Amino acid sequence: MTLPIRKSDDGVLLDIRLSPNAAQNRIETIFIDGEGRPRLKVKVTAVPEKGKANGALVKLLSKSIKHARGSFDIIAGKLDRNKTVLVKGDPSETEAELKLWLEQF
């Protein structure tokens, strides 16, 4: 399956489909969206107000990937369900780490 990651100059871009107001915080699966792009489906309990859902997303990713919260930056889709998150770090090392992490989904 195609993974929802792409290298960038500052790290790796991770494409996500975020669903707020969920029953629990969890990372579900990789799927292909309507535009043919692979995305990681993530659900958070936070509401989509004043950046609460985005904050919950970063917290969940930080805990799951075991990176500091500061190494995540939502660079596209702050007000949309479809988001692109930059995982900062050496692009090659971060890509290898994310590929291993994504194998569980």
KETOR-580680 format. One record per residue: residue in one letter; x, y, z of N, C-alpha, C, CB in turn. Coordinates in nm, 4 decimals, always signed. Glycine has a CB too. Example, Ala and Ser with C-alpha at 12.3 -4.5 7.8 and 13.67 -1.06 7.14 Angstrom:
<sites>
site aa=a&n_u=+1.3190&n_v=-0.5690&n_w=+0.7800&ca_u=+1.2300&ca_v=-0.4500&ca_w=+0.7800&c_u=+1.3200&c_v=-0.3300&c_w=+0.7800&cb_u=+1.1308&cb_v=-0.4473&cb_w=+0.9046 $
site aa=s&n_u=+1.2850&n_v=-0.2250&n_w=+0.7080&ca_u=+1.3670&ca_v=-0.1060&ca_w=+0.7140&c_u=+1.2900&c_v=+0.0030&c_w=+0.7870&cb_u=+1.4084&cb_v=-0.0598&cb_w=+0.5725 $
</sites>
This chain:
<sites>
site aa=m&n_u=+0.0833&n_v=-0.1183&n_w=+0.0000&ca_u=+0.0000&ca_v=+0.0000&ca_w=+0.0000&c_u=+0.0879&c_v=+0.1249&c_w=+0.0000&cb_u=-0.0948&cb_v=-0.0003&cb_w=+0.1212 $
site aa=t&n_u=+0.0414&n_v=+0.2268&n_w=-0.0638&ca_u=+0.1113&ca_v=+0.3540&ca_w=-0.0670&c_u=+0.0992&c_v=+0.4202&c_w=+0.0699&cb_u=+0.0548&cb_v=+0.4458&cb_w=-0.1789 $
site aa=l&n_u=+0.2078&n_v=+0.4765&n_w=+0.1172&ca_u=+0.2081&ca_v=+0.5405&ca_w=+0.2483&c_u=+0.1774&c_v=+0.6890&c_w=+0.2357&cb_u=+0.3429&cb_v=+0.5200&cb_w=+0.3179 $
site aa=p&n_u=+0.1161&n_v=+0.7485&n_w=+0.3399&ca_u=+0.0782&ca_v=+0.8899&ca_w=+0.3362&c_u=+0.1912&c_v=+0.9839&c_w=+0.3775&cb_u=-0.0406&cb_v=+0.9127&cb_w=+0.4256 $
site aa=i&n_u=+0.3139&n_v=+0.9542&n_w=+0.3327&ca_u=+0.4276&ca_v=+1.0387&ca_w=+0.3686&c_u=+0.5042&c_v=+1.0821&c_w=+0.2441&cb_u=+0.5212&cb_v=+0.9646&cb_w=+0.4653 $
site aa=r&n_u=+0.5677&n_v=+1.2003&n_w=+0.2570&ca_u=+0.6522&ca_v=+1.2542&ca_w=+0.1514&c_u=+0.7682&c_v=+1.3282&c_w=+0.2176&cb_u=+0.5711&cb_v=+1.3489&cb_w=+0.0558 $
site aa=k&n_u=+0.8856&n_v=+1.3155&n_w=+0.1611&ca_u=+1.0014&ca_v=+1.3888&ca_w=+0.2131&c_u=+0.9887&c_v=+1.5373&c_w=+0.1806&cb_u=+1.1330&cb_v=+1.3320&cb_w=+0.1544 $
site aa=s&n_u=+1.0420&n_v=+1.6200&n_w=+0.2692&ca_u=+1.0540&ca_v=+1.7633&ca_w=+0.2422&c_u=+1.1923&c_v=+1.8068&c_w=+0.2900&cb_u=+0.9394&cb_v=+1.8463&cb_w=+0.3135 $
site aa=d&n_u=+1.2252&n_v=+1.9316&n_w=+0.2718&ca_u=+1.3572&ca_v=+1.9812&ca_w=+0.3121&c_u=+1.3755&c_v=+1.9774&c_w=+0.4638&cb_u=+1.3775&cb_v=+2.1238&cb_w=+0.2611 $
site aa=d&n_u=+1.2663&n_v=+1.9967&n_w=+0.5389&ca_u=+1.2748&ca_v=+2.0075&ca_w=+0.6847&c_u=+1.2404&c_v=+1.8786&c_w=+0.7586&cb_u=+1.1839&cb_v=+2.1161&cb_w=+0.7318 $
site aa=g&n_u=+1.1983&n_v=+1.7754&n_w=+0.6853&ca_u=+1.1572&ca_v=+1.6513&ca_w=+0.7500&c_u=+1.0688&c_v=+1.5694&c_w=+0.6578&cb_u=+1.0842&cb_v=+1.6805&cb_w=+0.8809 $
site aa=v&n_u=+0.9563&n_v=+1.5228&n_w=+0.7133&ca_u=+0.8642&ca_v=+1.4394&ca_w=+0.6360&c_u=+0.7223&c_v=+1.4942&c_w=+0.6517&cb_u=+0.8717&cb_v=+1.2901&cb_w=+0.6820 $
site aa=l&n_u=+0.6499&n_v=+1.4984&n_w=+0.5404&ca_u=+0.5106&ca_v=+1.5423&ca_w=+0.5422&c_u=+0.4203&c_v=+1.4207&c_w=+0.5582&cb_u=+0.4749&cb_v=+1.6209&cb_w=+0.4127 $
site aa=l&n_u=+0.3265&n_v=+1.4296&n_w=+0.6506&ca_u=+0.2333&ca_v=+1.3219&ca_w=+0.6802&c_u=+0.0927&c_v=+1.3719&c_w=+0.6508&cb_u=+0.2466&cb_v=+1.2741&cb_w=+0.8282 $
site aa=d&n_u=+0.0222&n_v=+1.3062&n_w=+0.5581&ca_u=-0.1134&ca_v=+1.3453&ca_w=+0.5212&c_u=-0.2137&c_v=+1.2726&c_w=+0.6099&cb_u=-0.1409&cb_v=+1.3151&cb_w=+0.3721 $
site aa=i&n_u=-0.3045&n_v=+1.3500&n_w=+0.6687&ca_u=-0.3974&ca_v=+1.2980&ca_w=+0.7694&c_u=-0.5399&c_v=+1.3409&c_w=+0.7390&cb_u=-0.3572&cb_v=+1.3453&cb_w=+0.9094 $
site aa=r&n_u=-0.6340&n_v=+1.2531&n_w=+0.7743&ca_u=-0.7771&ca_v=+1.2861&ca_w=+0.7739&c_u=-0.8195&c_v=+1.2823&c_w=+0.9198&cb_u=-0.8636&cb_v=+1.1850&cb_w=+0.6834 $
site aa=l&n_u=-0.8509&n_v=+1.3986&n_w=+0.9791&ca_u=-0.8828&ca_v=+1.4093&ca_w=+1.1209&c_u=-1.0338&c_v=+1.4144&c_w=+1.1418&cb_u=-0.8163&cb_v=+1.5334&cb_w=+1.1818 $
site aa=s&n_u=-1.0808&n_v=+1.3338&n_w=+1.2354&ca_u=-1.2222&ca_v=+1.3349&ca_w=+1.2752&c_u=-1.2294&c_v=+1.3761&c_w=+1.4218&cb_u=-1.2900&cb_v=+1.1941&cb_w=+1.2524 $
site aa=p&n_u=-1.2787&n_v=+1.4985&n_w=+1.4497&ca_u=-1.2941&ca_v=+1.5425&ca_w=+1.5887&c_u=-1.4230&c_v=+1.4856&c_w=+1.6496&cb_u=-1.2949&cb_v=+1.6972&cb_w=+1.5966 $
site aa=n&n_u=-1.4433&n_v=+1.5114&n_w=+1.7783&ca_u=-1.5637&ca_v=+1.4674&ca_w=+1.8511&c_u=-1.5802&c_v=+1.3157&c_w=+1.8517&cb_u=-1.6875&cb_v=+1.5310&cb_w=+1.7899 $
site aa=a&n_u=-1.4734&n_v=+1.2413&n_w=+1.8489&ca_u=-1.4799&ca_v=+1.0952&ca_w=+1.8489&c_u=-1.4968&c_v=+1.0434&c_w=+1.9918&cb_u=-1.3528&cb_v=+1.0348&cb_w=+1.7840 $
site aa=a&n_u=-1.5296&n_v=+0.9172&n_w=+2.0033&ca_u=-1.5463&ca_v=+0.8557&ca_w=+2.1346&c_u=-1.4129&c_v=+0.8410&c_w=+2.2077&cb_u=-1.6131&cb_v=+0.7195&cb_w=+2.1205 $
site aa=q&n_u=-1.3042&n_v=+0.8226&n_w=+2.1308&ca_u=-1.1715&ca_v=+0.8104&ca_w=+2.1908&c_u=-1.0653&c_v=+0.8575&c_w=+2.0932&cb_u=-1.1441&cb_v=+0.6653&cb_w=+2.2337 $
site aa=n&n_u=-0.9496&n_v=+0.8934&n_w=+2.1472&ca_u=-0.8358&ca_v=+0.9320&ca_w=+2.0636&c_u=-0.7728&c_v=+0.8059&c_w=+2.0088&cb_u=-0.7314&cb_v=+1.0166&cb_w=+2.1435 $
site aa=r&n_u=-0.7605&n_v=+0.7981&n_w=+1.8760&ca_u=-0.6949&ca_v=+0.6814&ca_w=+1.8180&c_u=-0.6552&c_v=+0.7038&c_w=+1.6733&cb_u=-0.7852&cb_v=+0.5613&cb_w=+1.8277 $
site aa=i&n_u=-0.5536&n_v=+0.6296&n_w=+1.6343&ca_u=-0.5070&ca_v=+0.6305&ca_w=+1.4960&c_u=-0.5603&c_v=+0.5029&c_w=+1.4351&cb_u=-0.3486&cb_v=+0.6406&cb_w=+1.4848 $
site aa=e&n_u=-0.6354&n_v=+0.5153&n_w=+1.3253&ca_u=-0.7073&ca_v=+0.3993&ca_w=+1.2733&c_u=-0.6384&c_v=+0.3249&c_w=+1.1609&cb_u=-0.8389&cb_v=+0.4416&cb_w=+1.2269 $
site aa=t&n_u=-0.6341&n_v=+0.3837&n_w=+1.0435&ca_u=-0.5865&ca_v=+0.3106&ca_w=+0.9275&c_u=-0.5403&c_v=+0.4068&c_w=+0.8185&cb_u=-0.6958&cb_v=+0.2180&cb_w=+0.8742 $
site aa=i&n_u=-0.4781&n_v=+0.3517&n_w=+0.7171&ca_u=-0.4414&ca_v=+0.4292&ca_w=+0.5983&c_u=-0.5465&c_v=+0.4003&c_w=+0.4921&cb_u=-0.2958&cb_v=+0.3932&cb_w=+0.5471 $
site aa=f&n_u=-0.5954&n_v=+0.5056&n_w=+0.4276&ca_u=-0.6940&ca_v=+0.4880&ca_w=+0.3213&c_u=-0.6630&c_v=+0.5850&c_w=+0.2077&cb_u=-0.8384&cb_v=+0.5099&cb_w=+0.3749 $
site aa=i&n_u=-0.7266&n_v=+0.5638&n_w=+0.0953&ca_u=-0.7107&ca_v=+0.6525&ca_w=-0.0207&c_u=-0.8314&c_v=+0.7461&c_w=-0.0243&cb_u=-0.6978&cb_v=+0.5703&cb_w=-0.1558 $
site aa=d&n_u=-0.8063&n_v=+0.8769&n_w=-0.0223&ca_u=-0.9172&ca_v=+0.9729&ca_w=-0.0226&c_u=-0.9753&c_v=+0.9905&c_w=-0.1628&cb_u=-0.8702&cb_v=+1.1084&cb_w=+0.0319 $
site aa=g&n_u=-1.0732&n_v=+1.0769&n_w=-0.1765&ca_u=-1.1426&ca_v=+1.0988&ca_w=-0.3031&c_u=-1.0538&c_v=+1.1535&c_w=-0.4135&cb_u=-1.2563&cb_v=+1.1919&cb_w=-0.2819 $
site aa=e&n_u=-0.9408&n_v=+1.2131&n_w=-0.3758&ca_u=-0.8473&ca_v=+1.2674&ca_w=-0.4736&c_u=-0.7378&c_v=+1.1675&c_w=-0.5097&cb_u=-0.7850&cb_v=+1.3950&cb_w=-0.4204 $
site aa=g&n_u=-0.7461&n_v=+1.0465&n_w=-0.4527&ca_u=-0.6475&ca_v=+0.9442&ca_w=-0.4814&c_u=-0.5212&c_v=+0.9525&c_w=-0.3973&cb_u=-0.6110&cb_v=+0.9510&cb_w=-0.6233 $
site aa=r&n_u=-0.5255&n_v=+1.0340&n_w=-0.2926&ca_u=-0.4088&ca_v=+1.0529&ca_w=-0.2058&c_u=-0.4219&c_v=+0.9651&c_w=-0.0808&cb_u=-0.3937&cb_v=+1.2028&cb_w=-0.1657 $
site aa=p&n_u=-0.3162&n_v=+0.8935&n_w=-0.0452&ca_u=-0.3224&ca_v=+0.8145&ca_w=+0.0787&c_u=-0.3210&c_v=+0.9072&c_w=+0.2002&cb_u=-0.2038&cb_v=+0.7143&cb_w=+0.0860 $
site aa=r&n_u=-0.4039&n_v=+0.8745&n_w=+0.2978&ca_u=-0.4117&ca_v=+0.9524&ca_w=+0.4214&c_u=-0.4215&c_v=+0.8592&c_w=+0.5406&cb_u=-0.5319&cb_v=+1.0486&cb_w=+0.4184 $
site aa=l&n_u=-0.3733&n_v=+0.9056&n_w=+0.6534&ca_u=-0.3840&ca_v=+0.8335&ca_w=+0.7783&c_u=-0.5091&c_v=+0.8841&c_w=+0.8494&cb_u=-0.2558&cb_v=+0.8518&cb_w=+0.8665 $
site aa=k&n_u=-0.6009&n_v=+0.7936&n_w=+0.8812&ca_u=-0.7249&ca_v=+0.8316&ca_w=+0.9482&c_u=-0.6997&c_v=+0.8373&c_w=+1.0983&cb_u=-0.8401&cb_v=+0.7318&cb_w=+0.9147 $
site aa=v&n_u=-0.7279&n_v=+0.9557&n_w=+1.1570&ca_u=-0.7055&ca_v=+0.9782&ca_w=+1.2998&c_u=-0.8328&c_v=+1.0363&c_w=+1.3610&cb_u=-0.5836&cb_v=+1.0735&cb_w=+1.3236 $
site aa=k&n_u=-0.8682&n_v=+0.9885&n_w=+1.4797&ca_u=-0.9848&ca_v=+1.0398&ca_w=+1.5524&c_u=-0.9399&c_v=+1.0948&c_w=+1.6863&cb_u=-1.0920&cb_v=+0.9291&cb_w=+1.5721 $
site aa=v&n_u=-0.9974&n_v=+1.2103&n_w=+1.7241&ca_u=-0.9680&ca_v=+1.2711&ca_w=+1.8542&c_u=-1.0994&c_v=+1.3097&c_w=+1.9217&cb_u=-0.8749&cb_v=+1.3960&cb_w=+1.8383 $
site aa=t&n_u=-1.0974&n_v=+1.3133&n_w=+2.0544&ca_u=-1.2182&ca_v=+1.3469&ca_w=+2.1301&c_u=-1.2416&c_v=+1.4974&c_w=+2.1351&cb_u=-1.2087&cb_v=+1.2916&cb_w=+2.2717 $
site aa=a&n_u=-1.1403&n_v=+1.5763&n_w=+2.1082&ca_u=-1.1501&ca_v=+1.7222&ca_w=+2.1171&c_u=-1.2456&c_v=+1.7785&c_w=+2.0113&cb_u=-1.0111&cb_v=+1.7857&cb_w=+2.1014 $
site aa=v&n_u=-1.3014&n_v=+1.8940&n_w=+2.0451&ca_u=-1.3921&ca_v=+1.9619&ca_w=+1.9534&c_u=-1.3117&c_v=+2.0474&c_w=+1.8554&cb_u=-1.4940&cb_v=+2.0491&cb_w=+2.0312 $
site aa=p&n_u=-1.3674&n_v=+2.0722&n_w=+1.7370&ca_u=-1.2945&ca_v=+2.1531&ca_w=+1.6376&c_u=-1.3131&c_v=+2.3032&c_w=+1.6605&cb_u=-1.3407&cb_v=+2.1169&cb_w=+1.4962 $
site aa=e&n_u=-1.2761&n_v=+2.3507&n_w=+1.7784&ca_u=-1.2863&ca_v=+2.4926&ca_w=+1.8121&c_u=-1.1529&c_v=+2.5426&c_w=+1.8650&cb_u=-1.3982&cb_v=+2.5168&cb_w=+1.9159 $
site aa=k&n_u=-1.1133&n_v=+2.6596&n_w=+1.8211&ca_u=-0.9944&ca_v=+2.7275&ca_w=+1.8734&c_u=-0.8705&c_v=+2.6387&c_w=+1.8752&cb_u=-1.0216&cb_v=+2.7775&cb_w=+2.0127 $
site aa=g&n_u=-0.8575&n_v=+2.5507&n_w=+1.7756&ca_u=-0.7383&ca_v=+2.4683&ca_w=+1.7623&c_u=-0.7298&c_v=+2.3498&c_w=+1.8574&cb_u=-0.6203&cb_v=+2.5525&cb_w=+1.7816 $
site aa=k&n_u=-0.8383&n_v=+2.3207&n_w=+1.9294&ca_u=-0.8349&ca_v=+2.2100&ca_w=+2.0263&c_u=-0.8137&c_v=+2.0748&c_w=+1.9585&cb_u=-0.9645&cb_v=+2.2070&cb_w=+2.1070 $
site aa=a&n_u=-0.8810&n_v=+2.0509&n_w=+1.8469&ca_u=-0.8651&ca_v=+1.9234&ca_w=+1.7757&c_u=-0.7241&c_v=+1.9118&c_w=+1.7177&cb_u=-0.9706&cb_v=+1.9104&cb_w=+1.6629 $
site aa=n&n_u=-0.6706&n_v=+2.0219&n_w=+1.6658&ca_u=-0.5339&ca_v=+2.0206&ca_w=+1.6134&c_u=-0.4339&c_v=+1.9920&c_w=+1.7254&cb_u=-0.5007&cb_v=+2.1551&cb_w=+1.5451 $
site aa=g&n_u=-0.4552&n_v=+2.0517&n_w=+1.8416&ca_u=-0.3682&ca_v=+2.0263&ca_w=+1.9555&c_u=-0.3735&c_v=+1.8811&c_w=+1.9995&cb_u=-0.4058&cb_v=+2.1162&cb_w=+2.0708 $
site aa=a&n_u=-0.4944&n_v=+1.8244&n_w=+1.9999&ca_u=-0.5108&ca_v=+1.6833&ca_w=+2.0368&c_u=-0.4419&c_v=+1.5927&c_w=+1.9347&cb_u=-0.6608&cb_v=+1.6471&cb_w=+2.0478 $
site aa=l&n_u=-0.4482&n_v=+1.6305&n_w=+1.8070&ca_u=-0.3810&ca_v=+1.5536&ca_w=+1.7017&c_u=-0.2305&c_v=+1.5520&c_w=+1.7255&cb_u=-0.4125&cb_v=+1.6124&cb_w=+1.5622 $
site aa=v&n_u=-0.1717&n_v=+1.6683&n_w=+1.7494&ca_u=-0.0270&ca_v=+1.6772&ca_w=+1.7720&c_u=+0.0114&c_v=+1.5971&c_w=+1.8964&cb_u=+0.0174&cb_v=+1.8254&cb_w=+1.7873 $
site aa=k&n_u=-0.0680&n_v=+1.6067&n_w=+2.0018&ca_u=-0.0395&ca_v=+1.5320&ca_w=+2.1246&c_u=-0.0424&c_v=+1.3814&c_w=+2.0991&cb_u=-0.1407&cb_v=+1.5689&cb_w=+2.2344 $
site aa=l&n_u=-0.1434&n_v=+1.3350&n_w=+2.0248&ca_u=-0.1560&ca_v=+1.1925&ca_w=+1.9941&c_u=-0.0397&c_v=+1.1442&c_w=+1.9061&cb_u=-0.2905&cb_v=+1.1649&cb_w=+1.9242 $
site aa=l&n_u=-0.0057&n_v=+1.2212&n_w=+1.8042&ca_u=+0.1065&ca_v=+1.1840&ca_w=+1.7176&c_u=+0.2377&c_v=+1.1818&c_w=+1.7964&cb_u=+0.1174&cb_v=+1.2818&cb_w=+1.5989 $
site aa=s&n_u=+0.2577&n_v=+1.2819&n_w=+1.8806&ca_u=+0.3790&ca_v=+1.2905&ca_w=+1.9609&c_u=+0.3952&c_v=+1.1676&c_w=+2.0494&cb_u=+0.3772&cb_v=+1.4168&cb_w=+2.0463 $
site aa=k&n_u=+0.2872&n_v=+1.1280&n_w=+2.1123&ca_u=+0.2909&ca_v=+1.0119&ca_w=+2.2016&c_u=+0.3117&c_v=+0.8821&c_w=+2.1229&cb_u=+0.1609&cb_v=+1.0036&cb_w=+2.2835 $
site aa=s&n_u=+0.2447&n_v=+0.8694&n_w=+2.0096&ca_u=+0.2507&ca_v=+0.7471&ca_w=+1.9308&c_u=+0.3852&c_v=+0.7295&c_w=+1.8599&cb_u=+0.1389&cb_v=+0.7464&cb_w=+1.8291 $
site aa=i&n_u=+0.4359&n_v=+0.8364&n_w=+1.8011&ca_u=+0.5619&ca_v=+0.8297&ca_w=+1.7261&c_u=+0.6828&c_v=+0.8455&c_w=+1.8181&cb_u=+0.5648&cb_v=+0.9378&cb_w=+1.6174 $
site aa=k&n_u=+0.6576&n_v=+0.8966&n_w=+1.9389&ca_u=+0.7631&ca_v=+0.9191&ca_w=+2.0385&c_u=+0.8614&c_v=+1.0283&c_w=+1.9935&cb_u=+0.8390&cb_v=+0.7880&cb_w=+2.0653 $
site aa=h&n_u=+0.8023&n_v=+1.1412&n_w=+1.9539&ca_u=+0.8773&ca_v=+1.2623&ca_w=+1.9198&c_u=+0.8220&c_v=+1.3746&c_w=+2.0059&cb_u=+0.8667&cb_v=+1.2970&cb_w=+1.7660 $
site aa=a&n_u=+0.9025&n_v=+1.4763&n_w=+2.0295&ca_u=+0.8567&ca_v=+1.5926&ca_w=+2.1052&c_u=+0.7465&c_v=+1.6648&c_w=+2.0287&cb_u=+0.9741&cb_v=+1.6887&cb_w=+2.1341 $
site aa=r&n_u=+0.6537&n_v=+1.7236&n_w=+2.1015&ca_u=+0.5431&ca_v=+1.7965&ca_w=+2.0365&c_u=+0.5942&c_v=+1.9062&c_w=+1.9440&cb_u=+0.4503&cb_v=+1.8576&cb_w=+2.1420 $
site aa=g&n_u=+0.7067&n_v=+1.9648&n_w=+1.9788&ca_u=+0.7639&ca_v=+2.0717&ca_w=+1.8974&c_u=+0.8133&c_v=+2.0269&c_w=+1.7615&cb_u=+0.8756&cb_v=+2.1348&cb_w=+1.9704 $
site aa=s&n_u=+0.8249&n_v=+1.8971&n_w=+1.7420&ca_u=+0.8727&ca_v=+1.8480&ca_w=+1.6121&c_u=+0.7585&c_v=+1.8282&c_w=+1.5127&cb_u=+0.9481&cb_v=+1.7168&cb_w=+1.6302 $
site aa=f&n_u=+0.6357&n_v=+1.8664&n_w=+1.5511&ca_u=+0.5197&ca_v=+1.8555&ca_w=+1.4626&c_u=+0.4662&c_v=+1.9941&c_w=+1.4309&cb_u=+0.4094&cb_v=+1.7682&cb_w=+1.5265 $
site aa=d&n_u=+0.4331&n_v=+2.0159&n_w=+1.3045&ca_u=+0.3778&ca_v=+2.1440&ca_w=+1.2627&c_u=+0.2714&c_v=+2.1175&c_w=+1.1562&cb_u=+0.4899&cb_v=+2.2395&cb_w=+1.2085 $
site aa=i&n_u=+0.1488&n_v=+2.1631&n_w=+1.1822&ca_u=+0.0424&ca_v=+2.1480&ca_w=+1.0828&c_u=+0.0633&c_v=+2.2582&c_w=+0.9795&cb_u=-0.1022&cb_v=+2.1561&cb_w=+1.1485 $
site aa=i&n_u=+0.1050&n_v=+2.2181&n_w=+0.8591&ca_u=+0.1396&ca_v=+2.3183&ca_w=+0.7587&c_u=+0.0287&c_v=+2.3405&c_w=+0.6563&cb_u=+0.2660&cb_v=+2.2778&cb_w=+0.6879 $
site aa=a&n_u=-0.0716&n_v=+2.2526&n_w=+0.6538&ca_u=-0.1854&ca_v=+2.2702&ca_w=+0.5631&c_u=-0.3084&c_v=+2.2085&c_w=+0.6275&cb_u=-0.1576&cb_v=+2.2059&cb_w=+0.4233 $
site aa=g&n_u=-0.4220&n_v=+2.2763&n_w=+0.6130&ca_u=-0.5482&ca_v=+2.2221&ca_w=+0.6605&c_u=-0.5804&c_v=+2.2519&c_w=+0.8051&cb_u=-0.5485&cb_v=+2.0777&cb_w=+0.6413 $
site aa=k&n_u=-0.5309&n_v=+2.3620&n_w=+0.8596&ca_u=-0.5590&ca_v=+2.3929&ca_w=+1.0004&c_u=-0.7081&c_v=+2.4037&c_w=+1.0283&cb_u=-0.4906&cb_v=+2.5224&cb_w=+1.0402 $
site aa=l&n_u=-0.7867&n_v=+2.4449&n_w=+0.9295&ca_u=-0.9313&ca_v=+2.4579&ca_w=+0.9472&c_u=-1.0081&c_v=+2.3536&c_w=+0.8663&cb_u=-0.9765&cb_v=+2.5976&cb_w=+0.9072 $
site aa=d&n_u=-0.9417&n_v=+2.2474&n_w=+0.8279&ca_u=-0.9998&ca_v=+2.1444&ca_w=+0.7418&c_u=-0.9751&c_v=+2.0077&c_w=+0.8048&cb_u=-0.9398&cb_v=+2.1508&cb_w=+0.5977 $
site aa=r&n_u=-1.0534&n_v=+1.9096&n_w=+0.7674&ca_u=-1.0313&ca_v=+1.7727&ca_w=+0.8168&c_u=-0.9053&c_v=+1.7116&c_w=+0.7557&cb_u=-1.1532&cb_v=+1.6838&cb_w=+0.7853 $
site aa=n&n_u=-0.8777&n_v=+1.7462&n_w=+0.6302&ca_u=-0.7581&ca_v=+1.6953&ca_w=+0.5631&c_u=-0.6406&c_v=+1.7855&c_w=+0.5982&cb_u=-0.7785&cb_v=+1.6879&cb_w=+0.4084 $
site aa=k&n_u=-0.5400&n_v=+1.7272&n_w=+0.6598&ca_u=-0.4265&ca_v=+1.8044&ca_w=+0.7088&c_u=-0.2955&c_v=+1.7465&c_w=+0.6565&cb_u=-0.4259&cb_v=+1.8076&cb_w=+0.8622 $
site aa=t&n_u=-0.1968&n_v=+1.8332&n_w=+0.6485&ca_u=-0.0607&ca_v=+1.7897&ca_w=+0.6211&c_u=+0.0230&c_v=+1.8342&c_w=+0.7394&cb_u=-0.0057&cb_v=+1.8481&cb_w=+0.4851 $
site aa=v&n_u=+0.0867&n_v=+1.7364&n_w=+0.8042&ca_u=+0.1676&ca_v=+1.7628&ca_w=+0.9225&c_u=+0.3140&c_v=+1.7418&c_w=+0.8864&cb_u=+0.1254&cb_v=+1.6711&cb_w=+1.0417 $
site aa=l&n_u=+0.3962&n_v=+1.8406&n_w=+0.9183&ca_u=+0.5404&ca_v=+1.8280&ca_w=+0.9003&c_u=+0.5987&c_v=+1.7671&c_w=+1.0266&cb_u=+0.6063&cb_v=+1.9660&cb_w=+0.8686 $
site aa=v&n_u=+0.6674&n_v=+1.6548&n_w=+1.0104&ca_u=+0.7422&ca_v=+1.5933&ca_w=+1.1207&c_u=+0.8868&c_v=+1.6352&c_w=+1.0982&cb_u=+0.7254&cb_v=+1.4330&cb_w=+1.1255 $
site aa=k&n_u=+0.9334&n_v=+1.7276&n_w=+1.1812&ca_u=+1.0657&ca_v=+1.7865&ca_w=+1.1627&c_u=+1.1763&c_v=+1.6880&c_w=+1.2002&cb_u=+1.0788&cb_v=+1.9140&cb_w=+1.2457 $
site aa=g&n_u=+1.2840&n_v=+1.6955&n_w=+1.1254&ca_u=+1.4001&ca_v=+1.6114&ca_w=+1.1511&c_u=+1.4730&c_v=+1.5827&c_w=+1.0216&cb_u=+1.3590&cb_v=+1.4807&cb_w=+1.2195 $
site aa=d&n_u=+1.5794&n_v=+1.5044&n_w=+1.0307&ca_u=+1.6530&ca_v=+1.4638&ca_w=+0.9114&c_u=+1.5571&c_v=+1.3860&c_w=+0.8218&cb_u=+1.7795&cb_v=+1.3778&cb_w=+0.9481 $
site aa=p&n_u=+1.5373&n_v=+1.4301&n_w=+0.6962&ca_u=+1.4374&ca_v=+1.3664&ca_w=+0.6104&c_u=+1.4530&c_v=+1.2157&c_w=+0.5948&cb_u=+1.4418&cb_v=+1.4287&cb_w=+0.4765 $
site aa=s&n_u=+1.5746&n_v=+1.1678&n_w=+0.5740&ca_u=+1.5954&ca_v=+1.0239&ca_w=+0.5530&c_u=+1.5680&c_v=+0.9436&c_w=+0.6793&cb_u=+1.7379&cb_v=+0.9975&cb_w=+0.5055 $
site aa=e&n_u=+1.6197&n_v=+0.9911&n_w=+0.7929&ca_u=+1.5983&ca_v=+0.9204&ca_w=+0.9195&c_u=+1.4518&c_v=+0.9228&c_w=+0.9600&cb_u=+1.6839&cb_v=+0.9820&cb_w=+1.0303 $
site aa=t&n_u=+1.3892&n_v=+1.0393&n_w=+0.9468&ca_u=+1.2490&ca_v=+1.0534&ca_w=+0.9858&c_u=+1.1599&c_v=+0.9694&c_w=+0.8957&cb_u=+1.2059&cb_v=+1.2006&cb_w=+0.9807 $
site aa=e&n_u=+1.1899&n_v=+0.9650&n_w=+0.7662&ca_u=+1.1107&ca_v=+0.8831&ca_w=+0.6743&c_u=+1.1200&c_v=+0.7350&c_w=+0.7120&cb_u=+1.1579&cb_v=+0.9042&cb_w=+0.5290 $
site aa=a&n_u=+1.2389&n_v=+0.6871&n_w=+0.7415&ca_u=+1.2569&ca_v=+0.5467&ca_w=+0.7799&c_u=+1.1810&c_v=+0.5163&c_w=+0.9087&cb_u=+1.4068&cb_v=+0.5138&cb_w=+0.7972 $
site aa=e&n_u=+1.1877&n_v=+0.6078&n_w=+1.0034&ca_u=+1.1174&ca_v=+0.5906&ca_w=+1.1310&c_u=+0.9659&c_v=+0.5874&c_w=+1.1103&cb_u=+1.1548&cb_v=+0.7038&cb_w=+1.2286 $
site aa=l&n_u=+0.9145&n_v=+0.6784&n_w=+1.0286&ca_u=+0.7703&ca_v=+0.6824&ca_w=+1.0033&c_u=+0.7222&c_v=+0.5598&c_w=+0.9260&cb_u=+0.7343&cb_v=+0.8089&cb_w=+0.9265 $
site aa=k&n_u=+0.8031&n_v=+0.5095&n_w=+0.8337&ca_u=+0.7647&ca_v=+0.3885&ca_w=+0.7602&c_u=+0.7477&c_v=+0.2719&c_w=+0.8566&cb_u=+0.8700&cb_v=+0.3540&cb_w=+0.6522 $
site aa=l&n_u=+0.8406&n_v=+0.2570&n_w=+0.9500&ca_u=+0.8288&ca_v=+0.1502&ca_w=+1.0496&c_u=+0.7046&c_v=+0.1694&c_w=+1.1360&cb_u=+0.9541&cb_v=+0.1452&cb_w=+1.1380 $
site aa=w&n_u=+0.6810&n_v=+0.2924&n_w=+1.1782&ca_u=+0.5648&ca_v=+0.3249&ca_w=+1.2623&c_u=+0.4332&c_v=+0.2972&c_w=+1.1872&cb_u=+0.5706&cb_v=+0.4736&cb_w=+1.3071 $
site aa=l&n_u=+0.4281&n_v=+0.3322&n_w=+1.0593&ca_u=+0.3055&ca_v=+0.3150&ca_w=+0.9806&c_u=+0.2729&c_v=+0.1691&c_w=+0.9485&cb_u=+0.3173&cb_v=+0.3921&cb_w=+0.8522 $
site aa=e&n_u=+0.3685&n_v=+0.0784&n_w=+0.9644&ca_u=+0.3435&ca_v=-0.0637&ca_w=+0.9357&c_u=+0.2328&c_v=-0.1202&c_w=+1.0230&cb_u=+0.4707&cb_v=-0.1450&cb_w=+0.9557 $
site aa=q&n_u=+0.2104&n_v=-0.0617&n_w=+1.1401&ca_u=+0.1079&ca_v=-0.1121&ca_w=+1.2315&c_u=-0.0338&c_v=-0.0744&c_w=+1.1883&cb_u=+0.1336&cb_v=-0.0599&cb_w=+1.3710 $
site aa=f&n_u=-0.0446&n_v=+0.0127&n_w=+1.0896&ca_u=-0.1774&ca_v=+0.0548&ca_w=+1.0441&c_u=-0.2040&c_v=-0.0034&c_w=+0.9075&cb_u=-0.1893&cb_v=+0.2089&cb_w=+1.0406 $
</sites>
